[in-house]
Amino acid sequence: MKVIAYNRTLQGTGASRRLRKAGQTPGIIYGGTAAPVLITLDGNAMWHALKKEAFHGSILDLEIDGVTQQVLLRDFQMHAFKQLVLHADFQRVDASQPMHAKVALHFVNGDTSPAVKLHAAVISHVMAELDVSCLPADLPEFIEVDLANLDVGHSIHLDDLVLPKGVTALNHGQNLTVATAAIPAGQVSAEAEAAAEEPKK
């Protein structure tokens, strides 16, 4: 994904406020051996880009004055109620160095799992994203979590995930729960009552 930015010379609260009124979003690029660079971006383009999941977890080609560099979106601030991006932070990416990033989890086959098909259970997504380490070229847009074999009372853990080649989960040795399936409490009690009311043979 490509981002067009422009060098920013003025800084401070007043300058940033004027930029936002003009439809621009102030930002910064940092990291690597080069000095941090203040930038401005098209506010409307940033608003729409931030709605795309890939924009948050992909290597971005950021162009300034015709020169392109690879960056990763590291942080951003939104206005509390206006359609306005207040600020965006980008970190330079070194193609030869492993990087840390958060990658979204995509849950698939939940509707066909035994938990849902046989028991009408509810599957809870305990984690929405995963901290990983990999080279920039290996960074996946998302990681798939297959729920096809999940049954009631069971969970899927990090060790059950199939990670793309070159990607390592930063779980610090913990086999964290990713998803779990359970029958809603109300449904359990209703079934119990129905069973109790059945005439004894």
Backbone as ProteinMPNN parsed JSONL, in Angstrom:
{"seq_chain_A": "MKVIAYNRTLQGTGASRRLRKAGQTPGIIYGGTAAPVLITLDGNAMWHALKKEAFHGSILDLEIDGVTQQVLLRDFQMHAFKQLVLHADFQRVDASQPMHAKVALHFVNGDTSPAVKLHAAVISHVMAELDVSCLPADLPEFIEVDLANLDVGHSIHLDDLVLPKGVTALNHGQNLTVATAAIPAGQVSAEAEAAAEEPKK", "coords_chain_A": {"N_chain_A": [[0.846, -1.188, 0.0], [0.464, 2.251, -0.742], [1.546, 5.427, 0.473], [1.262, 8.881, 0.341], [3.216, 11.556, 1.338], [4.271, 14.731, 2.78], [6.982, 16.945, 3.44], [7.239, 18.551, 6.602], [7.679, 21.622, 8.064], [6.92, 23.372, 10.088], [6.11, 23.106, 13.541], [4.398, 22.195, 16.615], [1.536, 22.994, 18.71], [-0.222, 24.985, 17.67], [0.502, 25.108, 14.939], [-0.087, 22.506, 14.122], [-2.834, 22.495, 14.535], [-3.68, 24.313, 12.598], [-2.961, 22.909, 10.305], [-4.721, 20.731, 10.425], [-7.16, 22.03, 10.14], [-6.909, 22.715, 7.537], [-7.326, 20.363, 6.309], [-5.297, 18.533, 6.534], [-3.166, 15.972, 7.969], [-0.936, 15.928, 10.594], [2.233, 14.25, 11.045], [4.858, 11.835, 11.818], [7.985, 10.357, 10.951], [10.105, 7.848, 12.077], [12.952, 6.006, 13.435], [15.485, 3.533, 12.55], [18.637, 4.553, 11.078], [18.502, 7.158, 10.269], [17.507, 10.569, 10.989], [14.51, 11.576, 12.795], [11.639, 12.556, 10.872], [9.438, 15.173, 10.233], [6.156, 15.165, 8.969], [3.362, 15.778, 6.71], [0.1, 14.6, 5.88], [-2.565, 13.737, 3.626], [-5.587, 14.359, 5.088], [-8.165, 13.228, 4.644], [-7.597, 11.021, 3.027], [-6.054, 9.535, 4.823], [-7.975, 8.962, 6.78], [-9.715, 7.189, 5.423], [-7.883, 5.188, 4.753], [-7.182, 4.143, 7.225], [-9.379, 2.644, 7.846], [-9.008, 0.281, 6.619], [-7.982, -2.962, 7.22], [-5.526, -4.011, 6.359], [-3.878, -1.814, 6.213], [-2.976, -1.367, 8.737], [-1.332, -3.486, 9.399], [0.542, -3.973, 7.42], [3.549, -3.62, 5.422], [4.233, -0.418, 4.4], [4.571, 1.672, 1.53], [5.946, 4.642, 1.69], [5.938, 7.76, 0.295], [7.899, 10.625, -0.168], [8.444, 13.639, -1.65], [9.006, 12.331, -4.086], [10.708, 10.313, -3.323], [10.753, 7.053, -2.109], [10.171, 5.161, 0.816], [10.179, 2.32, 3.026], [7.787, 1.735, 5.508], [6.112, 1.242, 8.679], [2.943, 1.545, 10.108], [2.768, 2.846, 13.286], [1.408, 4.184, 15.318], [-1.557, 6.124, 15.94], [-3.805, 8.904, 16.287], [-7.194, 9.588, 16.814], [-9.874, 11.941, 16.378], [-12.297, 12.54, 18.944], [-15.017, 12.576, 18.158], [-15.257, 13.654, 15.612], [-14.762, 13.191, 12.047], [-11.817, 12.786, 11.784], [-8.337, 12.533, 11.63], [-5.932, 12.934, 13.969], [-3.149, 12.652, 14.315], [-0.307, 10.811, 13.098], [2.004, 8.146, 13.418], [4.897, 6.776, 11.965], [7.131, 4.058, 11.462], [10.379, 3.486, 10.264], [11.399, 0.767, 8.166], [13.744, -1.802, 8.112], [14.862, -3.895, 5.693], [16.57, -6.013, 6.177], [16.524, -6.611, 8.822], [14.961, -8.299, 11.562], [11.597, -7.633, 12.577], [9.147, -6.375, 14.923], [5.67, -6.799, 15.132], [2.083, -6.313, 15.202], [-0.291, -8.634, 14.21], [-3.364, -9.197, 12.623], [-5.875, -11.601, 13.569], [-7.679, -13.965, 11.717], [-10.659, -15.617, 11.93], [-11.891, -18.694, 10.897], [-14.306, -21.061, 9.563], [-15.972, -21.369, 11.759], [-18.771, -21.648, 11.784], [-19.167, -24.227, 10.909], [-18.103, -25.838, 12.805], [-18.054, -28.491, 15.306], [-18.894, -27.496, 17.767], [-20.679, -25.404, 17.193], [-22.444, -26.452, 15.21], [-23.45, -28.875, 16.306], [-24.03, -28.331, 18.981], [-24.928, -25.748, 19.244], [-23.279, -23.811, 20.35], [-21.482, -20.918, 21.606], [-18.793, -19.275, 20.155], [-15.997, -17.801, 21.47], [-13.793, -15.233, 20.663], [-10.868, -14.908, 21.963], [-8.458, -13.639, 21.537], [-7.59, -10.998, 19.325], [-5.531, -10.195, 17.79], [-2.044, -10.875, 17.099], [1.166, -10.729, 18.518], [4.096, -10.668, 16.691], [7.308, -11.716, 15.366], [9.371, -11.122, 12.621], [11.05, -11.034, 9.401], [10.68, -8.096, 7.376], [9.775, -8.778, 4.764], [8.45, -11.121, 5.207], [6.203, -10.541, 6.636], [2.905, -11.26, 7.409], [-0.396, -10.44, 6.134], [-2.54, -11.209, 7.636], [-3.288, -13.745, 10.107], [-4.53, -16.965, 9.948], [-7.061, -18.596, 11.803], [-8.204, -21.709, 12.28], [-11.296, -22.967, 12.994], [-12.581, -25.347, 12.622], [-12.516, -27.863, 13.935], [-13.223, -27.359, 16.512], [-14.772, -28.039, 19.593], [-17.387, -28.069, 22.11], [-16.382, -26.896, 25.301], [-13.738, -27.014, 24.745], [-10.643, -25.442, 23.696], [-8.753, -23.293, 21.53], [-5.328, -22.877, 21.272], [-2.277, -20.889, 21.227], [-0.207, -22.591, 20.413], [-1.531, -24.255, 18.698], [-1.853, -22.944, 16.343], [-1.042, -22.474, 12.889], [1.632, -20.956, 11.8], [2.781, -18.605, 9.325], [5.649, -19.173, 7.178], [8.75, -18.245, 8.538], [7.725, -16.608, 10.469], [7.427, -15.796, 13.864], [5.771, -16.258, 16.925], [5.449, -13.919, 19.546], [5.154, -14.873, 22.341], [6.34, -15.301, 24.715], [6.826, -17.85, 25.79], [4.36, -18.627, 26.734], [1.451, -20.521, 26.338], [-0.996, -19.222, 25.151], [-4.599, -18.75, 25.253], [-6.565, -18.672, 22.349], [-9.098, -18.944, 21.189], [-12.332, -20.021, 22.339], [-15.009, -22.348, 23.104], [-18.324, -22.377, 24.259], [-21.46, -23.314, 25.751], [-24.146, -21.072, 26.039], [-25.102, -19.76, 29.262], [-27.849, -19.386, 29.845], [-29.028, -21.053, 27.988], [-28.15, -23.535, 28.818], [-29.417, -23.798, 31.323], [-32.081, -23.762, 30.537], [-32.257, -26.111, 29.037], [-31.774, -27.928, 31.03], [-34.026, -27.575, 32.675], [-36.031, -28.386, 30.921], [-35.391, -31.067, 30.662], [-35.834, -31.89, 33.243], [-38.564, -31.644, 33.434], [-39.588, -33.599, 31.836], [-41.708, -36.406, 31.604], [-41.321, -39.215, 33.75], [-40.499, -42.477, 32.696]], "CA_chain_A": [[0.0, 0.0, 0.0], [1.273, 3.46, -0.893], [1.135, 6.618, 1.21], [1.934, 10.101, -0.102], [3.409, 12.502, 2.441], [5.031, 15.942, 2.453], [7.795, 17.425, 4.549], [6.592, 19.571, 7.441], [8.703, 22.428, 8.738], [6.366, 23.965, 11.302], [5.609, 22.168, 14.543], [3.738, 22.843, 17.749], [0.08, 22.824, 18.758], [-0.874, 25.924, 16.767], [0.764, 24.703, 13.556], [-0.838, 21.27, 13.877], [-4.254, 22.85, 14.452], [-3.886, 24.936, 11.283], [-2.882, 21.835, 9.31], [-5.962, 19.944, 10.483], [-8.225, 22.856, 9.565], [-6.686, 22.714, 6.088], [-7.561, 19.015, 5.806], [-4.056, 17.759, 6.589], [-2.857, 15.267, 9.21], [0.489, 15.933, 10.919], [2.768, 12.94, 11.394], [6.307, 11.745, 11.987], [8.652, 9.103, 10.581], [11.279, 7.68, 12.929], [13.555, 4.673, 13.398], [16.636, 3.348, 11.664], [19.809, 5.397, 11.352], [18.193, 8.542, 9.902], [16.821, 11.387, 11.992], [13.059, 11.653, 12.612], [11.193, 13.538, 9.88], [8.061, 15.63, 10.406], [5.445, 15.079, 7.693], [1.914, 15.976, 6.672], [-0.585, 13.661, 4.998], [-3.936, 14.115, 3.307], [-6.42, 13.886, 6.196], [-9.259, 12.385, 4.166], [-7.001, 9.757, 2.574], [-5.667, 8.792, 6.024], [-9.208, 8.482, 7.416], [-10.187, 6.007, 4.699], [-6.849, 4.144, 4.82], [-7.219, 3.532, 8.559], [-10.503, 1.706, 7.903], [-8.577, -0.973, 6.007], [-7.175, -3.763, 8.135], [-4.174, -4.2, 5.821], [-3.081, -0.607, 6.44], [-2.436, -1.425, 10.104], [-0.371, -4.564, 9.605], [1.355, -4.213, 6.222], [4.626, -2.698, 5.115], [3.704, 0.634, 3.546], [5.514, 2.465, 0.744], [5.668, 6.041, 1.969], [6.676, 8.604, -0.654], [8.075, 12.05, 0.134], [9.2, 14.32, -2.709], [9.445, 11.385, -5.096], [11.557, 9.263, -2.734], [9.912, 6.095, -1.382], [10.794, 4.342, 1.865], [9.234, 1.381, 3.621], [7.463, 2.076, 6.89], [5.009, 0.536, 9.323], [2.149, 2.421, 10.971], [2.997, 2.456, 14.674], [0.422, 4.77, 16.227], [-2.353, 7.213, 15.376], [-4.814, 9.439, 17.201], [-8.417, 10.027, 16.142], [-10.729, 12.87, 17.122], [-13.305, 11.798, 19.716], [-16.296, 12.405, 17.458], [-15.185, 14.131, 14.234], [-14.077, 12.337, 11.076], [-10.545, 13.513, 11.759], [-7.138, 11.873, 12.156], [-5.167, 14.007, 14.602], [-1.692, 12.463, 14.186], [0.088, 9.45, 12.711], [3.431, 7.83, 13.588], [5.379, 5.692, 11.106], [8.489, 3.618, 11.773], [11.117, 2.969, 9.117], [11.611, -0.674, 8.181], [14.996, -2.278, 7.507], [14.539, -5.185, 5.088], [17.48, -7.071, 6.632], [16.403, -6.785, 10.269], [13.658, -8.765, 12.053], [10.774, -6.584, 13.153], [8.005, -6.777, 15.752], [4.423, -6.205, 14.64], [0.829, -6.97, 15.578], [-0.965, -9.148, 13.017], [-4.755, -9.549, 12.91], [-6.278, -13.004, 13.455], [-8.929, -14.197, 10.979], [-11.256, -16.869, 12.39], [-12.642, -19.32, 9.802], [-14.983, -22.357, 9.768], [-16.688, -21.435, 13.035], [-20.148, -22.106, 11.567], [-19.204, -25.669, 10.63], [-17.447, -26.563, 13.896], [-18.967, -29.291, 16.136], [-19.428, -26.664, 18.85], [-21.819, -24.63, 16.699], [-23.404, -27.285, 14.472], [-24.061, -29.919, 17.138], [-24.416, -27.89, 20.325], [-25.341, -24.337, 19.208], [-22.434, -23.092, 21.302], [-20.952, -19.61, 21.216], [-17.327, -19.267, 20.108], [-15.431, -16.519, 21.898], [-12.46, -14.914, 20.153], [-10.158, -14.351, 23.115], [-7.428, -12.747, 20.984], [-7.933, -10.429, 18.018], [-4.284, -10.009, 17.052], [-0.92, -11.619, 17.662], [2.482, -10.105, 18.405], [5.006, -11.572, 15.986], [8.61, -11.236, 14.923], [9.723, -11.675, 11.311], [11.626, -10.08, 8.473], [9.609, -7.343, 6.718], [9.242, -9.475, 3.586], [7.634, -12.261, 5.65], [5.081, -10.081, 7.45], [1.616, -11.61, 6.795], [-1.471, -9.466, 6.302], [-3.306, -11.743, 8.753], [-3.019, -15.15, 10.435], [-5.811, -17.674, 9.971], [-7.349, -19.511, 12.916], [-9.203, -22.66, 11.797], [-12.154, -23.436, 14.092], [-13.351, -26.478, 12.094], [-12.568, -29.01, 14.856], [-13.456, -26.899, 17.888], [-15.988, -28.55, 20.216], [-17.746, -27.431, 23.383], [-15.478, -27.199, 26.409], [-12.357, -27.029, 24.272], [-10.103, -24.15, 23.288], [-7.611, -23.269, 20.609], [-4.227, -22.129, 21.881], [-1.255, -20.414, 20.289], [0.551, -23.732, 19.87], [-2.339, -24.921, 17.669], [-1.867, -22.14, 15.119], [-0.03, -22.709, 11.859], [2.156, -19.636, 11.446], [3.489, -18.569, 8.034], [7.093, -19.404, 7.224], [9.56, -17.102, 8.937], [7.014, -15.803, 11.472], [7.487, -16.341, 15.219], [4.88, -15.583, 17.886], [6.135, -13.39, 20.729], [4.269, -15.233, 23.453], [7.177, -15.445, 25.914], [6.695, -19.197, 26.333], [3.009, -18.891, 27.22], [0.541, -21.087, 25.34], [-2.204, -18.447, 25.432], [-5.853, -19.156, 24.615], [-6.93, -17.836, 21.208], [-10.564, -19.022, 21.047], [-12.942, -21.053, 23.169], [-16.425, -22.584, 22.786], [-19.135, -22.711, 25.428], [-22.906, -23.161, 25.597], [-24.597, -19.961, 26.887], [-25.661, -20.172, 30.551], [-29.301, -19.438, 29.736], [-29.393, -22.229, 27.2], [-27.885, -24.708, 29.657], [-30.462, -23.909, 32.345], [-33.327, -24.084, 29.851], [-32.194, -27.533, 28.689], [-31.873, -28.678, 32.292], [-35.422, -27.502, 33.078], [-36.795, -29.213, 29.994], [-35.106, -32.455, 30.981], [-36.463, -32.186, 34.539], [-40.002, -31.678, 33.26], [-39.978, -34.758, 31.044], [-42.311, -37.458, 32.463], [-40.496, -40.417, 33.928], [-41.107, -43.682, 32.114]], "C_chain_A": [[0.885, 1.244, 0.0], [0.664, 4.629, -0.129], [1.938, 7.801, 0.665], [2.013, 11.067, 1.074], [4.254, 13.677, 1.964], [5.817, 16.362, 3.682], [7.082, 18.538, 5.289], [7.677, 20.319, 8.193], [8.197, 23.004, 10.05], [5.884, 22.888, 12.263], [5.027, 22.929, 15.712], [2.225, 22.719, 17.61], [-0.636, 23.724, 17.753], [-0.717, 25.518, 15.309], [-0.031, 23.45, 13.202], [-2.331, 21.56, 13.728], [-4.573, 23.464, 13.088], [-3.858, 23.886, 10.166], [-4.191, 21.052, 9.26], [-7.126, 20.721, 9.889], [-8.138, 22.885, 8.045], [-6.853, 21.314, 5.493], [-6.333, 18.126, 5.801], [-3.91, 17.076, 7.959], [-1.36, 15.342, 9.469], [0.955, 14.537, 11.32], [4.271, 12.994, 11.548], [6.779, 10.377, 11.494], [9.899, 9.006, 11.444], [11.838, 6.277, 12.759], [14.704, 4.59, 12.409], [17.762, 4.296, 12.033], [19.549, 6.87, 11.046], [17.45, 9.254, 11.025], [15.315, 11.354, 11.753], [12.691, 12.772, 11.642], [9.731, 13.883, 10.148], [7.381, 15.669, 9.035], [3.996, 15.542, 7.841], [1.336, 14.995, 5.657], [-1.984, 14.19, 4.709], [-4.865, 13.503, 4.354], [-7.512, 12.94, 5.756], [-8.74, 11.02, 3.717], [-6.596, 8.897, 3.77], [-6.889, 8.192, 6.712], [-9.683, 7.2, 6.749], [-9.18, 4.863, 4.753], [-6.911, 3.405, 6.153], [-8.393, 2.577, 8.734], [-10.124, 0.338, 7.346], [-7.644, -1.721, 6.956], [-5.726, -3.865, 7.676], [-3.28, -2.999, 6.1], [-2.382, -0.66, 7.798], [-1.329, -2.465, 10.259], [0.524, -4.862, 8.422], [2.513, -3.226, 6.158], [4.088, -1.689, 4.098], [4.832, 1.317, 2.776], [5.151, 3.928, 0.916], [6.562, 6.921, 1.096], [6.689, 10.055, -0.203], [8.955, 12.643, -0.956], [9.79, 13.337, -3.711], [10.337, 10.266, -4.595], [10.687, 8.371, -1.862], [10.734, 5.329, -0.352], [9.735, 3.446, 2.476], [9.052, 1.696, 5.099], [6.328, 1.186, 7.39], [4.267, 1.546, 10.186], [2.306, 1.949, 12.412], [1.954, 3.014, 15.635], [-0.357, 5.842, 15.474], [-3.37, 7.658, 16.426], [-5.993, 9.949, 16.369], [-9.136, 11.045, 17.017], [-11.857, 12.081, 17.778], [-14.603, 11.591, 18.952], [-16.279, 12.908, 16.015], [-14.476, 13.108, 13.339], [-12.705, 12.958, 10.807], [-9.43, 12.677, 12.383], [-6.215, 12.961, 12.684], [-3.668, 13.889, 14.358], [-1.413, 11.028, 13.792], [1.597, 9.282, 12.848], [3.787, 6.643, 12.702], [6.815, 5.354, 11.49], [9.142, 3.058, 10.521], [11.381, 1.481, 9.293], [12.919, -0.999, 7.467], [14.75, -3.695, 7.002], [15.392, -6.331, 5.621], [17.346, -7.377, 8.12], [15.02, -7.306, 10.661], [12.912, -7.615, 12.726], [9.674, -7.173, 14.009], [6.769, -6.077, 15.21], [3.238, -6.973, 15.208], [0.106, -7.366, 14.299], [-2.368, -9.6, 13.412], [-4.991, -11.046, 12.741], [-7.608, -13.08, 12.703], [-9.462, -15.568, 11.368], [-12.144, -17.431, 11.279], [-13.252, -20.649, 10.266], [-15.672, -22.494, 11.123], [-18.088, -22.004, 12.883], [-20.252, -23.609, 11.358], [-18.53, -26.489, 11.727], [-18.466, -27.387, 14.667], [-19.626, -28.457, 17.237], [-20.693, -25.936, 18.41], [-22.875, -25.537, 16.066], [-24.151, -28.261, 15.369], [-24.623, -29.396, 18.456], [-24.896, -26.444, 20.392], [-24.566, -23.503, 20.225], [-22.018, -21.729, 20.733], [-19.429, -19.679, 21.258], [-16.841, -17.867, 20.461], [-14.032, -16.358, 21.337], [-11.702, -14.188, 21.266], [-9.091, -13.35, 22.666], [-7.877, -12.25, 19.618], [-6.7, -10.238, 17.15], [-3.158, -10.702, 17.805], [0.358, -10.825, 17.462], [3.434, -11.097, 17.762], [6.332, -10.887, 15.703], [8.907, -11.903, 13.586], [10.469, -10.614, 10.506], [10.48, -9.344, 7.771], [8.975, -8.072, 5.539], [8.315, -10.624, 3.968], [6.396, -11.847, 6.429], [3.752, -10.422, 6.771], [0.575, -10.524, 7.034], [-2.371, -9.884, 7.459], [-2.873, -13.18, 8.977], [-4.361, -15.839, 10.619], [-5.902, -18.615, 11.165], [-8.492, -20.416, 12.466], [-9.985, -23.243, 12.972], [-12.901, -24.717, 13.75], [-13.508, -27.633, 13.089], [-12.863, -28.624, 16.299], [-14.792, -27.423, 18.42], [-16.204, -27.861, 21.56], [-16.778, -27.859, 24.484], [-14.02, -27.233, 26.015], [-11.941, -25.624, 23.843], [-9.021, -24.348, 22.235], [-6.555, -22.366, 21.233], [-3.211, -21.724, 20.817], [-0.5, -21.564, 19.632], [-0.221, -24.466, 18.775], [-2.316, -24.173, 16.333], [-0.747, -22.543, 14.168], [0.432, -21.341, 11.381], [2.861, -19.689, 10.098], [4.992, -18.749, 8.222], [7.824, -18.113, 7.601], [8.939, -16.237, 10.011], [7.044, -16.515, 12.823], [6.568, -15.545, 16.134], [5.682, -15.134, 19.1], [5.248, -13.617, 21.95], [5.03, -15.514, 24.74], [6.965, -16.795, 26.605], [5.318, -19.547, 26.845], [2.134, -19.415, 26.079], [-0.846, -20.477, 25.552], [-3.422, -18.972, 24.677], [-6.225, -18.149, 23.528], [-8.454, -17.789, 21.036], [-11.086, -20.159, 21.906], [-14.426, -21.181, 22.835], [-17.171, -23.001, 24.044], [-20.609, -22.515, 25.103], [-23.367, -22.046, 26.532], [-25.305, -20.46, 28.141], [-27.179, -20.318, 30.492], [-29.78, -20.67, 29.007], [-29.208, -23.503, 28.013], [-29.013, -24.898, 30.664], [-31.801, -24.285, 31.719], [-33.382, -25.569, 29.494], [-32.36, -28.394, 29.935], [-33.336, -28.708, 32.77], [-36.308, -28.412, 32.203], [-36.607, -30.703, 30.326], [-35.801, -32.86, 32.289], [-37.975, -32.349, 34.409], [-40.483, -32.883, 32.449], [-40.554, -35.829, 31.974], [-41.414, -38.689, 32.556], [-41.239, -41.638, 33.406], [-41.042, -44.841, 33.095]], "O_chain_A": [[1.924, 1.28, 0.66], [-0.554, 4.803, -0.086], [3.161, 7.721, 0.545], [1.008, 11.359, 1.722], [4.867, 13.633, 0.897], [5.381, 16.163, 4.815], [6.405, 19.368, 4.683], [8.499, 19.712, 8.879], [8.953, 23.114, 11.016], [5.317, 21.879, 11.844], [5.145, 24.152, 15.797], [1.705, 22.387, 16.545], [-1.552, 23.278, 17.062], [-1.672, 25.573, 14.534], [-0.583, 23.35, 12.107], [-3.01, 20.951, 12.901], [-5.611, 23.17, 12.496], [-4.628, 23.962, 9.209], [-4.703, 20.75, 8.182], [-7.98, 20.148, 9.213], [-9.141, 23.055, 7.352], [-6.561, 21.098, 4.316], [-6.318, 17.085, 5.144], [-4.453, 17.539, 8.962], [-0.577, 14.868, 8.646], [0.186, 13.743, 11.86], [4.885, 14.053, 11.427], [6.067, 9.378, 11.606], [10.666, 9.964, 11.538], [11.276, 5.457, 12.032], [14.874, 5.455, 11.549], [17.833, 4.783, 13.161], [20.289, 7.739, 11.508], [16.848, 8.622, 11.893], [14.879, 11.127, 10.625], [13.352, 13.81, 11.599], [8.888, 12.994, 10.273], [7.961, 16.149, 8.061], [3.479, 15.677, 8.95], [2.005, 14.612, 4.697], [-2.517, 15.0, 5.468], [-4.929, 12.282, 4.497], [-7.767, 11.941, 6.429], [-9.359, 9.991, 3.99], [-6.767, 7.678, 3.746], [-6.848, 7.051, 7.174], [-10.018, 6.231, 7.431], [-9.57, 3.696, 4.794], [-6.717, 2.191, 6.207], [-8.404, 1.78, 9.673], [-10.828, -0.646, 7.571], [-6.647, -1.175, 7.428], [-4.805, -3.813, 8.491], [-2.063, -3.143, 6.211], [-1.319, -0.065, 7.98], [-0.483, -2.344, 11.145], [1.202, -5.889, 8.405], [2.471, -2.148, 6.753], [3.551, -2.072, 3.059], [5.922, 1.516, 3.312], [4.162, 4.4, 0.354], [7.788, 6.833, 1.157], [5.65, 10.641, 0.103], [10.084, 12.197, -1.16], [10.936, 13.487, -4.136], [10.687, 9.364, -5.356], [9.971, 8.854, -0.985], [11.856, 4.905, -0.628], [8.545, 3.763, 2.452], [10.016, 1.895, 5.838], [5.68, 0.478, 6.62], [4.89, 2.318, 10.915], [2.015, 0.795, 12.729], [1.649, 2.39, 16.651], [0.129, 6.398, 14.489], [-3.742, 6.901, 17.322], [-5.817, 10.642, 15.367], [-9.023, 11.016, 18.243], [-12.318, 11.076, 17.236], [-15.231, 10.54, 19.08], [-17.206, 12.614, 15.26], [-13.699, 12.278, 13.811], [-12.466, 13.565, 9.763], [-9.555, 12.182, 13.503], [-5.766, 13.818, 11.923], [-2.983, 14.901, 14.21], [-2.189, 10.128, 14.112], [2.371, 10.154, 12.452], [3.081, 5.634, 12.682], [7.612, 6.238, 11.803], [8.544, 2.258, 9.801], [11.562, 0.993, 10.408], [13.168, -0.528, 6.357], [14.463, -4.596, 7.79], [14.993, -7.493, 5.533], [17.983, -8.302, 8.623], [14.012, -6.815, 10.153], [13.514, -6.745, 13.356], [9.305, -8.335, 13.843], [6.817, -4.895, 14.869], [3.365, -8.12, 15.637], [-0.089, -6.54, 13.408], [-2.545, -10.3, 14.409], [-4.386, -11.685, 11.88], [-8.548, -12.349, 13.015], [-8.787, -16.576, 11.158], [-13.035, -16.745, 10.779], [-12.783, -21.271, 11.219], [-15.927, -23.608, 11.582], [-18.552, -22.755, 13.741], [-21.304, -24.201, 11.6], [-18.399, -27.706, 11.595], [-19.643, -27.027, 14.688], [-20.781, -28.691, 17.593], [-21.664, -25.859, 19.162], [-24.064, -25.404, 16.356], [-25.356, -28.452, 15.21], [-25.584, -29.952, 18.988], [-25.236, -25.956, 21.47], [-25.117, -22.612, 20.871], [-22.186, -21.447, 19.547], [-18.844, -20.086, 22.261], [-17.227, -16.881, 19.833], [-13.182, -17.232, 21.508], [-11.887, -12.989, 21.472], [-8.852, -12.342, 23.332], [-8.477, -12.997, 18.845], [-6.801, -10.132, 15.927], [-3.292, -11.064, 18.974], [0.612, -10.309, 16.374], [3.568, -12.23, 18.225], [6.462, -9.666, 15.787], [8.717, -13.109, 13.433], [10.51, -9.444, 10.887], [9.408, -9.922, 7.59], [7.763, -7.989, 5.34], [7.492, -11.056, 3.161], [5.614, -12.703, 6.844], [3.484, -9.932, 5.674], [0.653, -9.781, 8.012], [-2.904, -9.038, 8.177], [-2.179, -13.767, 8.147], [-5.223, -15.357, 11.354], [-4.955, -19.33, 11.492], [-9.619, -19.954, 12.288], [-9.424, -23.919, 13.833], [-13.771, -25.138, 14.512], [-14.535, -28.311, 13.082], [-12.766, -29.455, 17.202], [-15.825, -27.267, 17.769], [-15.326, -27.167, 22.073], [-16.405, -29.028, 24.583], [-13.153, -27.457, 26.859], [-12.777, -24.74, 23.655], [-8.46, -25.434, 22.084], [-6.842, -21.248, 21.663], [-3.28, -22.159, 19.667], [-0.191, -21.516, 18.441], [0.372, -25.221, 18.004], [-2.721, -24.721, 15.307], [0.35, -22.905, 14.593], [-0.281, -20.653, 10.65], [3.472, -20.702, 9.758], [5.528, -18.504, 9.303], [7.551, -17.042, 7.058], [9.534, -15.245, 10.431], [6.722, -17.7, 12.911], [6.58, -14.314, 16.124], [6.502, -15.89, 19.62], [4.675, -12.683, 22.51], [4.438, -15.919, 25.74], [6.929, -16.88, 27.832], [5.112, -20.653, 27.344], [2.084, -18.829, 24.998], [-1.752, -21.133, 26.066], [-3.297, -19.561, 23.604], [-6.204, -16.939, 23.75], [-9.025, -16.731, 20.771], [-10.381, -21.133, 22.169], [-15.035, -20.233, 22.34], [-16.716, -23.862, 24.797], [-20.969, -21.664, 24.289], [-23.018, -22.063, 27.713], [-26.022, -21.459, 28.098], [-27.731, -21.276, 31.033], [-30.803, -21.26, 29.355], [-30.005, -24.436, 27.913], [-29.511, -26.009, 30.845], [-32.57, -25.044, 32.308], [-34.425, -26.208, 29.631], [-32.999, -29.446, 29.903], [-33.823, -29.747, 33.216], [-37.201, -29.102, 32.695], [-37.555, -31.486, 30.273], [-36.285, -33.982, 32.439], [-38.596, -33.091, 35.17], [-41.685, -33.145, 32.395], [-39.965, -36.131, 33.012], [-40.832, -39.134, 31.566], [-42.435, -41.811, 33.64], [-41.503, -45.939, 32.783]]}, "name": "protein", "num_of_chains": 1, "seq": "MKVIAYNRTLQGTGASRRLRKAGQTPGIIYGGTAAPVLITLDGNAMWHALKKEAFHGSILDLEIDGVTQQVLLRDFQMHAFKQLVLHADFQRVDASQPMHAKVALHFVNGDTSPAVKLHAAVISHVMAELDVSCLPADLPEFIEVDLANLDVGHSIHLDDLVLPKGVTALNHGQNLTVATAAIPAGQVSAEAEAAAEEPKK"}
